[in-house]
Amino acid sequence: MKLGPHLHRIGNDIVAAYLVDTDDGITVIDTGLPGHWNDLLAELKSMGRSLDDIRGVVLTHGDSDHIGFAERLRRSQNVPVFVHSEDADRARGGKKPKPAMGPMRPGPVVRFFAYALRKRGWRPTYLTQVSEVADGDVLPLPGSPRVIALPGHSPGSVAVYVPVADAVFVGDALTTRDVLTGQTGIRPAPFTDDPALALNSLNRLAGLEATWVLPGHGAPWRGSPGEVQELARLAAVRTDRSGSR
């Protein structure tokens, strides 16, 4: 799906990944689930591009529904995969905490896990090699993506800011569609290690000039990145109130 002159999405509102398309080649932001490989090939074909045009992958964090086809792409195309140093072990299949899942509704949960099963999410392929990055790094990839640390969902959760795409990619620092409840709109993401820290980290997006805020789960959101922390906070308050009844 083409979102803008330099911006494409693969997947859907359940699990999404993104392509930044420039004259210098393509940067992939997150790689969804293993079965999104075919979605990648189809989108590249629609763009008049090929795997040879991909210059690198940037992961917003190391969870299995974001590392998807990254290792396959690294091996087949010798494409570097960048991840924050605090999530490098996670991307390689290391142990991670089991955060509370929070509220759930049967329908959305079934749809999420059915989709993950269909896209071979039950068999993640972990990275064997990664290039570690840190907060503030500007990567030598198409679009000159800048890394912005947003710890909370995971220790190495980041946003990726790409001015040429008019976008900031936030991974699971927030969601616009809770995969466990089906609720839409900007809100905290489930499966978060430290929800309070994740919410506080969103203030680091203030001041970014972008039209698109792009999560790993949910519809693309158009608006100022500086608004998302307050919107997520209000959603968290509403959830807490409804849960306490």
VENKA-V805236 format. One record per backbone hydrogen bond with DSSP energy under -0.5 kcal/mol. NH is the residue of the N-H (numbers start at 1). CO is the residue of the C=O. E is the energy in kcal/mol with one decimal. If there is no record, write none. Layout:
{{NH;CO;E} {NH;CO;E}}
This chain:
{{3;1;-0.5} {3;7;-2.6} {4;7;-1.8} {7;4;-1.4} {8;19;-2.2} {9;1;-2.9} {10;17;-2.6} {12;15;-2.5} {16;216;-2.4} {17;10;-2.1} {18;29;-2.1} {19;8;-2.6} {20;27;-3.1} {21;6;-2.0} {21;19;-0.6} {22;20;-0.6} {22;25;-2.4} {25;22;-1.5} {26;53;-2.6} {27;20;-2.1} {28;56;-2.6} {29;18;-2.8} {30;28;-0.7} {30;58;-2.4} {31;66;-3.0} {35;119;-3.1} {36;33;-2.4} {37;34;-1.6} {38;35;-0.7} {40;36;-2.5} {41;37;-2.2} {42;38;-2.3} {43;39;-2.5} {44;40;-2.7} {45;41;-2.1} {46;42;-2.0} {47;43;-1.4} {48;45;-1.3} {49;44;-3.2} {53;50;-1.9} {54;51;-1.6} {55;26;-3.0} {56;26;-0.9} {57;80;-2.3} {58;28;-2.9} {59;82;-2.9} {66;63;-1.9} {67;63;-1.4} {68;32;-1.7} {68;64;-0.8} {69;31;-1.3} {70;67;-3.0} {73;69;-2.4} {74;70;-2.5} {75;71;-2.6} {76;72;-2.5} {77;73;-2.3} {78;74;-1.3} {79;73;-0.8} {80;55;-0.6} {82;57;-3.2} {82;80;-0.5} {83;131;-1.9} {85;133;-2.1} {87;84;-2.0} {88;84;-0.6} {88;85;-0.7} {91;87;-2.4} {92;88;-1.0} {93;90;-1.6} {94;89;-2.8} {99;97;-0.7} {105;180;-2.9} {109;105;-2.0} {110;106;-2.6} {111;107;-2.4} {112;108;-2.5} {113;109;-2.5} {114;110;-2.5} {115;111;-2.3} {116;112;-2.5} {117;113;-2.2} {118;114;-2.3} {119;115;-2.0} {120;117;-1.6} {121;116;-3.9} {123;120;-1.3} {126;124;-0.7} {127;91;-2.5} {131;81;-3.2} {132;130;-0.6} {133;83;-1.8} {136;147;-2.8} {137;134;-2.0} {139;137;-0.6} {139;145;-2.7} {141;139;-2.2} {144;141;-2.6} {146;161;-2.6} {147;137;-2.8} {148;159;-2.6} {150;157;-3.0} {152;154;-1.7} {153;150;-0.6} {157;154;-1.4} {158;60;-2.5} {159;148;-3.0} {160;169;-2.5} {161;146;-2.7} {161;159;-0.5} {162;160;-0.6} {162;167;-2.6} {165;162;-1.1} {166;163;-1.6} {167;162;-1.6} {168;212;-2.1} {169;160;-2.8} {170;168;-0.5} {170;214;-2.3} {171;214;-0.8} {173;170;-2.6} {175;187;-2.6} {176;217;-1.9} {177;217;-0.8} {178;183;-2.7} {182;178;-3.0} {185;176;-1.7} {187;175;-1.9} {188;232;-0.5} {191;100;-0.5} {193;153;-1.8} {194;152;-2.5} {198;194;-2.5} {199;195;-2.3} {200;196;-2.2} {201;197;-2.4} {202;198;-0.8} {202;199;-0.7} {203;200;-1.5} {204;201;-2.2} {205;202;-1.9} {206;203;-1.1} {208;205;-1.9} {210;208;-0.9} {211;166;-1.4} {212;166;-2.4} {213;221;-3.0} {214;168;-2.6} {214;212;-0.5} {215;213;-0.6} {216;171;-2.7} {218;13;-1.1} {221;213;-2.2} {223;211;-2.2} {223;221;-0.5} {227;224;-2.1} {228;225;-1.0} {231;227;-1.8} {232;228;-2.7} {233;229;-2.4} {234;230;-2.5} {235;231;-2.0} {236;232;-2.2} {237;233;-2.2} {238;234;-2.3} {239;235;-2.2} {240;236;-2.4} {241;237;-2.4} {242;238;-2.4} {243;239;-2.1} {244;240;-1.1} {245;242;-0.7}}
